[in-house]
Amino acid sequence: MRHRRTAAAFASLAVGLGSVTAFATIGGPGPVPSTGATPTLVTEKVRISAYPVYDARGRKVGTANWRISPAGGNCCETYVAATPTGRIVEAGGTYPWYTDDEGKHWYEVKFSVPDQNDNGPTVAGGEGAAVVGPGGNIYGVTWDAYSGDHLQAYRYTAQTRTWAVSEVVMKTPFYDRPWLTYVKGPFVLNGTSTPQILDSTGGGITKDVDTLSPDGQDYSTPSYVANDEKGSSTVNFRIPVVRNPAADWWQPHPGTGTIPLNAGGVLRTINTDDVTGSNACGIARLDPATSKWQCVNLAGHLQGVVRQDSRGYLTEVYPSLGDTALTLATSRDGGVHWSSTTLTPPPGTGMKLETHDLFNVIANGALKQAVVTARWDDSAKHGHDIVFRVDTSKPKPALMRTYAIGKGDLDTGNDVTSVTQGRFDYETIALLPNGKIAVTFDDSSCLQPSTRDPNHDSPEVAILV
């Protein structure tokens, strides 16, 4: 969930988190040992719905069928990602779910967590995020929002087909809406070399304090992002253009503000201190020698949500034309030069982005495509979920198809201030190896009744058939 912060909350946090040392005392001395988890086939309602498709000129050219189901999530948030085998992972709620047959059957990976008021139907369930690592490994974190403020980490190892789960005891209080980034190493973390780092961030008051892990289980290393940046020496940096097949799958949610790099390392573009409002630098990177954030002078220019695909090319998306359009740009030289195209909702709709940041993009170098999802409001404030498929095979990107998903008949809010509306907090999308698309959406057909609200709606997963 997204929460608005207050000055009083900032003041109390500044006292409690005056240093990383103070933060390190929160929650206990060390990680809890891992335990396993067993996937269980879930009896889940699945339906097929058809929605309009438009060509590059905005002309309706037919319809596309989508396989739709609730598939996990919670009251307001559903999070999809894909692996190189075509597995779709849903990780928005308490437990991760997955499907290996494009949504015909779903498995729930359930592990021991404190009771959360029936883990969803009564209140809202937990909140989670997942990323895909090399070889199809899956890493995730899930926050127990309503019965003890627990944070748990899970990892799926593709080679052995096993799940491991551990309690994360070092975290800021009230971890609200965690995000997760996978970063290729090597790094030196706590004096030891590691081939990778998982960066978890969350919190209702601030997301400036991350925790780092070498294995997706032990998140016992704190990282105070803004503090690192203020004490760093600025270095010159240019994004290397190298191939890496894993880059098509490890792209995190835009909420992380991070850009994992094919050659190793990560950039961070969200660098305003939540507590003080100061900004040490526009772009930072995680120093491989120290695992500390340092400011960089970047060769080139970045804006919006940025991805690096398996070819090493960059794709970025940002709002334009007064939030009535999105610009998608690509770069083949690390962000020095860009070529762009404009993405707009179907002609004549006159829609604007529901919020300035309610969009997402995934770039796939093997397919030479990018897919973008965004939620647009019409004049009645009804939200319409629109997906754009873009050809990135040439230096100038070109729109291929535009897909409408859902009925576009709900007025939804996007955070806890939406006390009388349904909730759709963020967009997620995945591009499968065969070109199929999985996306989250919300309309009046997405009914998930709760014990307190028999007419409750909640975002669902739609998969292109």
ZAMAR-12260 format. One line per 5 residues: for each residue x, y, z of C-alpha. Coordinates in pm, 1 decimal, m for minus. Layout:
ZAMAR-12260
X:Y:Z; ... $
//
This chain:
ZAMAR-12260
0.0:0.0:0.0; 109.1:358.4:m53.2; 86.1:588.9:248.2; 120.2:964.8:283.3; 394.2:1070.9:519.6 $
365.7:1339.3:789.0; 615.3:1577.5:945.9; 551.8:1426.1:1287.6; 626.7:1080.9:1154.6; 948.9:1208.5:998.2 $
1056.5:1363.3:1326.1; 1000.6:1046.5:1523.4; 1185.3:841.6:1261.7; 1481.9:1078.6:1261.2; 1527.3:1014.8:1633.2 $
1484.6:639.1:1602.4; 1699.7:599.2:1293.2; 1970.5:856.0:1354.4; 2227.4:605.7:1235.8; 2256.5:265.6:1078.9 $
2378.2:140.6:1415.1; 2050.4:243.1:1573.1; 1861.2:68.4:1295.4; 2065.5:m247.6:1338.4; 1923.6:m302.6:1686.5 $
1566.2:m327.0:1557.6; 1411.0:m672.2:1549.0; 1684.8:m892.9:1695.7; 2044.0:m1004.4:1646.7; 2035.9:m1223.0:1338.3 $
1847.4:m1420.1:1076.2; 1612.7:m1706.1:1155.6; 1709.3:m2036.2:985.7; 1538.3:m2119.4:659.0; 1254.6:m2367.3:630.0 $
1093.5:m2522.9:328.1; 753.9:m2472.8:165.5; 540.1:m2693.6:m57.8; 337.2:m2565.1:m353.3; m29.6:m2668.6:m350.2 $
m262.7:m2676.2:m650.1; m539.7:m2423.2:m590.9; m896.4:m2450.8:m711.6; m924.1:m2111.3:m874.9; m1196.2:m1961.1:m1089.6 $
m1065.8:m1896.6:m1441.5; m1258.2:m1719.3:m1716.0; m1190.3:m1607.7:m2074.0; m1281.2:m1253.8:m2178.5; m1229.7:m1071.2:m2508.5 $
m1126.4:m705.6:m2532.7; m1043.9:m471.5:m2825.2; m710.9:m459.9:m3008.0; m584.9:m155.1:m3203.9; m315.4:m128.5:m3468.2 $
m25.2:117.7:m3472.5; m252.5:390.1:m3613.6; m513.1:344.1:m3343.1; m765.2:161.0:m3560.9; m959.4:m123.2:m3402.1 $
m855.9:m446.6:m3572.5; m1042.0:m705.0:m3367.9; m1032.1:m850.0:m3020.0; m791.9:m1056.0:m2811.0; m883.4:m1326.1:m2560.6 $
m746.6:m1306.1:m2207.0; m745.9:m1579.4:m1941.1; m837.8:m1413.8:m1611.9; m828.2:m1523.2:m1246.9; m781.4:m1372.4:m897.8 $
m450.2:m1562.6:m855.3; m334.9:m1445.5:m513.6; m274.7:m1079.5:m444.6; m457.0:m892.3:m170.7; m725.5:m627.8:m146.5 $
m549.5:m376.3:m369.7; m228.0:m514.1:m514.6; m135.5:m790.2:m759.0; 223.2:m835.1:m881.9; 323.9:m1051.0:m1181.3 $
666.1:m1151.9:m1313.3; 785.4:m1418.1:m1558.3; 1075.1:m1664.8:m1575.8; 1271.8:m1790.9:m1879.7; 1063.5:m2113.0:m1880.2 $
736.5:m1921.3:m1910.1; 635.5:m1958.9:m1547.4; 425.2:m1665.5:m1427.8; 473.7:m1569.1:m1064.5; 216.1:m1364.8:m871.8 $
351.5:m1214.0:m550.8; 134.1:m921.2:m444.4; m10.0:m1071.6:m127.4; 86.4:m1298.8:160.6; 204.3:m1598.4:m40.3 $
360.6:m1636.9:m386.0; 151.8:m1809.1:m651.1; 263.5:m1942.9:m988.1; 132.5:m2103.2:m1304.8; 325.2:m2308.2:m1560.8 $
42.0:m2329.4:m1816.4; m43.5:m1961.9:m1870.2; m308.9:m1940.6:m1602.4; m504.2:m2262.3:m1655.0; m385.7:m2391.6:m1317.3 $
m234.2:m2203.6:m1023.5; m17.9:m2318.1:m732.1; 6.6:m2142.6:m397.4; 335.1:m2165.6:m205.7; 215.9:m2153.1:152.1 $
449.3:m2132.6:448.5; 414.3:m2067.4:817.5; 323.6:m1708.2:901.4; 121.9:m1574.0:1193.8; m251.6:m1566.7:1132.9 $
m344.5:m1251.9:940.1; m718.3:m1246.1:997.3; m765.5:m1532.7:751.8; m478.8:m1398.5:539.1; m690.0:m1174.3:325.7 $
m1066.2:m1222.9:315.6; m1133.4:m1031.3:638.3; m896.2:m737.1:612.9; m651.5:m714.2:324.7; m384.3:m982.3:354.8 $
m9.7:m941.7:341.8; 197.1:m750.0:87.9; 475.8:m897.6:m120.7; 714.2:m855.6:m412.3; 928.1:m1093.0:m617.7 $
1208.0:m1081.5:m873.7; 1352.3:m1347.5:m1103.0; 1723.1:m1421.3:m1091.3; 1952.3:m1605.1:m1334.9; 1849.4:m1957.7:m1425.8 $
1487.5:m1900.3:m1329.1; 1551.7:m1865.2:m956.3; 1280.3:m1665.8:m777.8; 1339.3:m1431.3:m483.7; 1065.6:m1267.8:m279.9 $
971.9:m1087.8:38.5; 630.0:m1072.6:202.1; 515.9:m845.5:483.8; 260.4:m960.5:741.5; 67.9:m635.8:761.7 $
m199.6:m698.2:1019.6; m95.7:m945.2:1288.7; 255.1:m873.5:1409.7; 449.5:m676.9:1147.9; 653.7:m975.8:1030.8 $
869.9:m977.6:719.2; 960.2:m1306.7:554.1; 1189.9:m1387.4:265.0; 1152.4:m1677.6:24.3; 1365.4:m1824.0:m251.2 $
1293.7:m2077.9:m523.1; 1601.3:m2261.3:m655.3; 1519.0:m2375.9:m1008.0; 1796.7:m2636.2:m1028.0; 1660.3:m2832.2:m729.6 $
1297.7:m2717.2:m756.8; 1291.7:m2631.2:m387.7; 1158.8:m2339.9:m182.4; 1324.8:m2192.0:126.6; 1169.9:m1940.2:366.0 $
1319.6:m1734.4:648.2; 1208.2:m1465.9:891.7; 1367.8:m1125.3:831.2; 1430.1:m987.6:1177.3; 1608.7:m666.4:1077.2 $
1365.8:m415.3:929.5; 1214.9:m74.8:985.7; 884.0:m83.6:1175.5; 564.4:m112.7:970.1; 734.0:m232.9:652.4 $
442.3:m131.4:424.9; 469.5:m234.2:57.2; 810.7:m396.2:14.3; 1002.0:m376.7:m313.2; 1288.8:m601.5:m419.9 $
1584.9:m574.1:m659.4; 1818.3:m848.4:m782.9; 2171.0:m724.5:m861.1; 2450.1:m914.9:m1036.0; 2786.3:m897.2:m857.5 $
3048.2:m950.5:m755.3; 3016.6:m735.2:m442.2; 3198.8:m725.3:m112.0; 2931.6:m744.8:156.6; 3043.9:m741.9:520.6 $
3399.2:m826.5:412.9; 3293.3:m1130.4:206.2; 3267.2:m1157.0:m170.8; 2922.3:m1245.7:m304.5; 2816.0:m1306.0:m667.8 $
2486.1:m1123.9:m617.2; 2291.9:m892.8:m387.4; 1920.9:m877.0:m312.5; 1808.8:m530.4:m203.1; 1482.1:m513.5:m6.3 $
1315.3:m182.2:71.1; 989.3:m102.0:247.5; 832.1:114.8:514.0; 531.8:338.3:569.8; 733.0:636.2:696.5 $
1050.6:601.5:493.6; 1197.2:368.2:235.4; 1547.3:513.6:271.1; 1672.4:223.2:484.1; 1719.1:m94.5:281.8 $
1842.9:m436.0:386.8; 2088.8:m628.5:169.2; 2121.0:m1004.3:129.8; 2378.0:m1226.9:m44.4; 2134.1:m1515.7:m89.5 $
1775.2:m1391.0:m66.4; 1738.3:m1533.7:284.4; 1971.9:m1347.9:519.7; 1873.7:m978.1:508.6; 2083.7:m874.4:806.7 $
2289.2:m595.2:645.1; 2130.1:m247.6:670.8; 2183.9:13.8:402.6; 2087.7:375.5:477.0; 2070.7:498.2:118.2 $
2062.2:875.2:170.1; 2330.2:861.3:439.4; 2563.8:665.6:209.7; 2513.9:912.4:m74.9; 2580.2:1219.1:139.3 $
2912.0:1076.3:250.9; 3024.4:954.4:m89.9; 3265.8:1097.3:m342.6; 3107.4:1144.5:m684.9; 3253.2:925.2:m961.0 $
3212.6:929.1:m1338.5; 3017.6:636.1:m1479.5; 2895.8:508.4:m1814.7; 2646.6:222.4:m1847.7; 2822.9:m70.7:m2018.2 $
2646.3:m218.7:m2320.1; 2695.9:m593.3:m2280.3; 2474.9:m893.9:m2342.8; 2322.6:m1086.8:m2054.3; 2021.0:m1318.6:m2104.4 $
1916.5:m1286.0:m1739.1; 1843.8:m914.3:m1786.3; 1515.5:m986.0:m1966.1; 1377.2:m1139.4:m1643.8; 1520.9:m956.0:m1341.0 $
1363.2:m615.2:m1409.4; 1209.6:m494.6:m1078.6; 900.5:m287.6:m1009.3; 945.3:87.2:m1079.5; 884.9:154.5:m709.8 $
1238.9:37.9:m635.1; 1389.5:326.9:m831.3; 1668.7:88.1:m932.0; 1822.1:m20.7:m1264.3; 2008.0:m355.8:m1249.4 $
2292.2:m356.2:m1501.6; 2388.0:m640.0:m1736.7; 2758.6:m609.4:m1661.5; 2694.1:m614.5:m1286.7; 2596.5:m348.7:m1038.2 $
2290.2:m127.9:m1006.7; 2192.8:237.1:m1044.0; 1940.6:416.7:m825.3; 1730.4:708.1:m951.7; 1506.2:767.3:m647.2 $
1746.7:954.0:m421.9; 1547.5:1209.8:m225.7; 1576.2:1152.2:150.7; 1227.2:1073.7:281.3; 1304.9:1219.4:624.3 $
1481.7:1545.2:537.9; 1372.1:1599.9:177.6; 1735.8:1656.0:75.1; 1885.9:1512.1:m241.9; 2254.9:1425.3:m247.0 $
2255.4:1323.2:m612.2; 2029.7:1251.0:m904.6; 2177.9:908.9:m976.2; 2372.4:676.1:m747.4; 2528.2:332.3:m780.0 $
2605.3:56.6:m532.4; 2984.8:46.7:m499.4; 3098.2:m314.2:m562.2; 3394.9:m276.5:m323.0; 3191.1:m157.9:m24.5 $
2822.0:m223.7:m99.3; 2761.2:144.0:m16.4; 2570.0:389.4:m236.0; 2777.3:656.7:m408.9; 2678.5:948.6:m632.8 $
2773.0:930.8:m1000.7; 2812.8:1166.6:m1293.1; 2645.5:963.1:m1564.0; 2750.2:973.7:m1928.0; 2412.2:1023.8:m2085.1 $
2067.8:1105.1:m1952.9; 1794.6:898.0:m1787.5; 1434.4:982.2:m1703.3; 1125.7:785.7:m1609.5; 1131.2:407.5:m1566.9 $
1447.6:257.7:m1722.0; 1521.1:m105.8:m1816.6; 1830.8:m270.7:m1963.7; 1741.6:m573.2:m2176.1; 1950.1:m878.9:m2264.2 $
2113.4:m699.6:m2561.3; 2239.5:m428.5:m2328.0; 2001.7:m172.0:m2481.8; 1807.8:69.3:m2261.4; 1433.5:131.5:m2272.4 $
1273.8:412.5:m2074.6; 913.3:528.0:m2033.9; 784.2:855.1:m1889.8; 461.0:1060.3:m1897.3; 425.0:1329.7:m2164.5 $
173.5:1569.6:m2318.2; 25.2:1660.9:m1981.7; m17.9:1296.6:m1875.6; m229.2:1222.6:m2185.8; 49.0:1008.7:m2334.6 $
361.3:810.8:m2252.0; 694.0:845.4:m2428.4; 892.5:525.2:m2486.6; 1257.2:577.8:m2580.2; 1543.4:339.4:m2653.1 $
1920.3:379.0:m2642.3; 2190.5:150.6:m2778.4; 2489.9:334.7:m2629.3; 2420.5:339.8:m2255.9; 2185.8:637.3:m2253.5 $
2393.1:889.0:m2448.2; 2160.3:897.1:m2749.0; 1788.5:817.1:m2751.0; 1514.1:759.7:m3008.6; 1148.4:769.9:m2905.3 $
784.5:708.5:m2991.5; 464.5:833.0:m2830.7; 205.1:596.0:m2680.8; m152.5:719.2:m2643.1; m483.6:555.9:m2547.9 $
m723.9:467.8:m2832.4; m827.4:771.5:m3039.7; m1123.1:975.4:m2921.3; m1112.1:858.6:m2560.2; m950.8:1176.5:m2422.3 $
m806.5:988.5:m2125.9; m527.0:1087.0:m1885.7; m306.9:877.1:m1660.7; m491.7:797.2:m1340.4; m179.4:902.6:m1150.0 $
149.5:1036.4:m1283.5; 331.6:709.4:m1200.1; 64.5:444.8:m1264.0; 249.2:264.7:m1543.7; 509.4:m8.2:m1589.0 $
734.6:m143.7:m1865.2; 923.6:m465.9:m1935.3; 1186.7:m485.6:m2211.2; 1288.8:m816.3:m2369.8; 1599.8:m823.4:m2586.2 $
1549.4:m1178.2:m2711.2; 1204.9:m1088.2:m2848.3; 1320.0:m736.6:m2946.2; 1005.4:m598.5:m2787.5; 887.0:m395.2:m2492.5 $
542.8:m400.5:m2330.6; 396.1:m110.0:m2136.3; 88.4:m107.5:m1914.8; m83.3:200.9:m1776.6; m414.7:292.0:m1617.8 $
m597.5:585.5:m1774.9; m902.8:774.2:m1645.5; m1190.2:889.2:m1865.0; m1407.8:1195.0:m1790.9; m1613.4:991.8:m1540.9 $
m1291.6:893.0:m1360.0; m1332.7:531.0:m1462.4; m995.4:356.1:m1494.7; m899.7:184.2:m1821.1; m606.3:m60.3:m1830.3 $
m419.9:m31.3:m2161.3; m120.1:m235.8:m2281.4; 114.6:m125.4:m2562.2; 338.6:m371.1:m2748.7; 641.2:m196.7:m2901.8 $
895.0:m322.6:m3157.9; 1252.0:m242.9:m3046.6; 1432.6:m433.3:m3322.9; 1539.4:m109.3:m3493.1; 1706.5:201.1:m3347.9 $
1370.6:385.3:m3349.4; 1101.7:201.2:m3149.3; 764.9:146.4:m3319.9; 422.8:71.9:m3173.1; 287.9:m265.3:m3288.8 $
m41.6:m318.7:m3105.4; m251.5:m157.7:m2832.8; m467.0:m380.1:m2612.1; m756.6:m275.0:m2391.1; m804.6:m500.7:m2089.0 $
m1117.5:m498.3:m1876.7; m1443.9:m307.5:m1893.1; m1303.3:26.9:m1781.5; m1597.4:86.1:m1548.2; m1445.3:140.5:m1200.6 $
m1342.8:457.5:m1017.3; m1047.3:329.8:m812.1; m811.4:489.4:m564.1; m441.8:419.2:m528.2; m355.6:435.7:m156.7 $
m501.8:423.6:195.0; m669.5:762.3:150.1; m921.3:584.5:m76.0; m1160.2:492.0:204.1; m1477.0:472.1:m9.0 $
m1331.5:338.5:m335.4; m1188.6:13.6:m455.4; m810.1:8.5:m475.9; m565.2:m41.0:m761.1; m230.5:65.8:m620.6 $
15.0:m10.5:m903.0; 57.7:m168.1:m1245.9; 262.1:m479.8:m1322.9; 323.6:m664.7:m1648.9; 526.3:m961.7:m1773.7 $
638.0:m1065.7:m2122.7; 667.9:m1442.0:m2163.4; 932.5:m1612.6:m2383.6; 664.6:m1691.5:m2646.6; 548.0:m1330.0:m2661.4 $
235.2:m1377.7:m2449.8; 158.6:m1103.8:m2198.2; 49.7:m1126.4:m1834.2; m84.1:m808.0:m1678.1; m276.5:m686.8:m1374.2 $
m603.9:m496.1:m1413.7; m923.2:m404.8:m1229.2; m1286.7:m364.0:m1330.6; m1633.6:m454.1:m1198.1; m1587.2:m820.5:m1295.7 $
m1293.8:m857.2:m1054.6; m1506.1:m952.8:m754.9; m1333.3:m1109.0:m454.5; m1591.2:m1106.9:m173.0; m1465.8:m1073.7:183.6 $
m1640.1:m1152.3:510.8; m1691.5:m780.2:565.9; m1762.3:m673.6:208.6; m1945.0:m922.9:m14.4; m1914.3:m683.3:m310.0 $
m1540.5:m619.8:m272.5; m1340.0:m587.4:m592.3; m966.7:m648.3:m620.7; m710.9:m643.3:m905.1; m675.3:m968.0:m1100.8 $
m434.6:m1127.2:m1348.3; m507.6:m1138.1:m1722.4; m296.4:m1356.2:m1955.9; m308.7:m1322.2:m2333.8; m440.1:m1647.1:m2483.2 $
//
